[in-house]
Amino acid sequence: MENYLKKNSEYYEKGYEAENIESYVFRFYGRILKHDFKMDGSKNEKILDFGCGAGSALNFFKSKGFNVHGVDISVKDINRAKTIMPDIKNNLLIIDPKPKTDDYFFNGNFDFIISIQTLYFLSDTDLQVRLKTLYNMMKPGAYIYASMMGTKSYFFERSKPVGDGLYEFNFSNDRIEYKNFYINFTKNKDDLEKKFSLFKKIYIGHYDRDYRNEGSEFHYTFVGQKI
């Protein structure tokens, strides 16, 4: 388990084919960010996508007028994002998988941070370090939108606990192969709220999908605010 971050990063260094924005991002924009928080990009609000991949969400928010920034551990995906959006290449950064207490990206001062399907690759200890750094980068009153994989997911059924909140996952079929992959699962809404206790809770929700009868991919969502 000592090298769990290296193992996880090796998987994602292959690149993640997701250059189109997901529904749980653009629906969040319309139903919550724009409707509830009156944040629509018209004021060039500064945002960070932590775990931006190839930049699909960034490209969407950029089209709305947001001042977008993204970080990821995957060299391949950041380079792809720079190719897709060369006008913001200086706003894209490759980061170390290991959170550091003094991490501070793009001078902080973000109005909004999004982190979808990223934070649950960290142990309990590393997750709290990362959330504290993200908190420090936000303006007072800024918002965060994040997802965490739930124990209802088929990943959990095929995992075994290894300590510090992590489960080791091994699975393969004709489509994918996971070997020595580590995930931090969220048990329920109370567990989610506890993990994000730095922030004032606004909404807790979820999304799910199953395209090939491989099993549920249940994720909790957390919307919170720095106060």
N, C-alpha and C positions, 0 to 999 in steps of 0.2 A: 504493500500500500504506500510505501514511502515515495515511490515514483509514479503515483497515480496521475498527477498532472501531465507528466511526460507521456504516459500511455494515452490519456484522453486527447492530448494535442496531436499526437501522431495520427490518430484517426481523422481529425478535422483538417490536418495539413493536406489531405487528399483533395480538399475543396468540397464545398457544399452547394449542390445544384439548386439554387433557389433565387433566381434573378427576378422573379415576379413577386410582388407584395402579397402577403397572406391576408385572408379575410379578417383574422383576429387583430390585424394592425389597422387596416383602413376603416373597419367598423368601429374600432376604439376611437379613431380620429373623429368620425362623424357623431357618434353617440355620446362620447364623454369629453374628449379634449376640446372639440369645437362647441358642442352643445352646453356642457356643464361648466367648463373652465374658460369659455370664450377665447380660446387660444387657437387661431386658425391660420397663422403664418403671416397675417397682414402687418404685424408689427416686427417681422423678422426675428421672431423669438429664437433663442439659441438652444439647440437640442443636441443630445448625445445618444447615439445608439451603441450600447455596450454589447459587443458580440454582433457586429453589423454584417458579417459575412460579405457577400458580393455587393451589398449596398441597396437591396431592393427597397427597404423601408426608407432609407435616406433619400433615394431618388424620388419616392412618393412625397415625402415631406418637403424636399427641395422644390418640387413643382408647385407646392402650396405657398412658398415664400419663406419657409423657415431657414434659419442659419444653421446648417447641418454639419455634424461631426460624427465620426465613427471610429471605433477601435475593435480589433479582433486579434486572436492569436495566430490565425492562418495567413501566412505570407501569400499563398495562392489566391485566397479570396480578396485580400486587400488589394493586391495587384489587379485583380479583375475589376474591383470597384473603381480603381483609378482609371482603368481603361474605359469603363462605362461613363464615368463622371470626371473627365480630366480637369474640368473647371474648379473642382474642389479637392484635388489630389492632396493639397497641403492640409486638408481637414480629415485625412484618413491616416491611421496610425497602427502599426503592428506592435502589440504589447506582449510582455512576458505572461505566461499562464499563471505564475505565482503572484498573488496580490501582495503589494507592499504598502505599509501604512502611510507612506509619503507620496503615493501615486496621486497625480493631479494633472489631468489631461486638458490640453488646449486652454489653460488658464481658468478652467472652471467657469463659475458664474452661469450655470445652465438654468434655463427656465423649465426644462422638461428632460427626463432621462427615460429611455426605453431599453429594456433588456429581455428579449424573448428567447426562450429555450437556450439559455446560456448559464445562468447562475447555479443551476442544479448540478453542474459538473464540479462544484467545489465542496470540500468537506465543511462540516459545521464551523470549524475554526477559521478556515480561509473565507468562507461565505461572510462571516461577520466582519472580517477585515475588509473585504471588498465592499460590502454595503456601507461601512463607515466611510470609506474613501469616496464612494458615489455621493453619499450625504454631504460630505465636505465640499464637493464640487458644485452643489446646487445652491441657487439663490434661496434666501428665506421665502417660504411660500411656494417654492417650485414643486413640481409633481414627478412621480415615478410610476411607471407601468412595467410590471415584470411578470414572468410566468415561471412556475415550478412544476415539475412532473409529480403526479400523485401516485399513491400506492395502488390505485385502480388500474394503472397502466400495465400492459402485458410485460413491460420491462421488469417490473417489480416481481412478478410471478417467477421470473427466470433469474433472479438475483439472490445473492447471499450477503449478509452483513459482514463488514470487515473493520468497522470502527469509525469513530468521529463522524457519524451520520452517513457514511458512505456504504454503498452496496456494490459488489462486483457483479457485472453483467456479462454473460457469454451467450451468444446466440448467432446462428447463421441459417440462411435458407438460400434459395436460388437468386435472391435479390441483394442481400446484404450479409456482412459478417462483422460481428462485434467480438473482440477478444480482449479480455482483461480491461473492460470498459467500466468506468466508475460513475455512479449517479447518487445524488442526495435526494431521496424521495420525501415528499410532504404527505403526512398522514391524513390531515383534515384541515378545516378552516382555522381552527384554533392553533394548530401547528404552524400554519402559514403566517398568521398574525404574529405569533411569537418570533418567527424568523425575521420578520420585517418590523420589529417593535420600535426601531429608531424613528419610524415614520407614523404620522397620524393616518389611521386606516380610513379610506373613503369607500372603496368598493372591493369586495372579494367575489370572484366569479370563476368560471371554468370554460374550457372548450375540449372537444373530443373529436376523434376521427378514426376510421378503420377502413382503408381502401381495398385491402387484399385478404381480408379475414385473418390477418396476422395478430389481431387483438387490439384492445383499446389503447389509445395514446392520450389518455386523460391528463390534462394540465390544469392546475389552478392559476388564476390571474389575480394579481394584487395591484390596486391603484391606491397610492398614498401621497402624502404631502409632507414636506419639510416645514416644521413650525418652530 
